[in-house]
Amino acid sequence: MFNRNEARLRRARKTRAKIAELKAVRLCVNRSNCHIYAQIISPCGGKVLASASTLEIGVRKDVPNGGNKAAATTVGKLIAERAKAVGIEQVAFDRSGLQYHGRVQALAEAAREAGLKF
C-alpha cells in the first residue's frame, strides 16, 4: 500500500546518499505544520555547523506564525548569515524528500539571496 511518509523518506535517503558521495556540506531543511528548521551539516554527516528555526526567540518576535512563507524566508536569511559566519559559502541542498514548493522554496530562495550558493 502507498504510504506518503515512506515515499518521502525513500527520496530523502537517495538524496543524502548522493550528497555523502560528493562529500559536500549540506543544508538540511525540515518542516512541520507549525515550524520550519534548517541545519548546515558537515560533510561527514556527524556535526551540525549552524542551525536556525522558527522556534528561536528572535525569529518568533519577527514572525508570530512559524508555519508560513514569511517565516521560511526569515529562517533562510538567518541560516545563510550563520553559515557565512562559520566560513561556509557552498552547500548542497537537502530538502528531506519534500517537494521544492511553498515554504521549502521560500527558504531556499532567501538563503540564495543572502549569499549562500547551491
Order of alpha helices (4+ residues) and beta strands (2+ residues): alpha-beta-beta-beta-alpha-alpha-beta-alpha
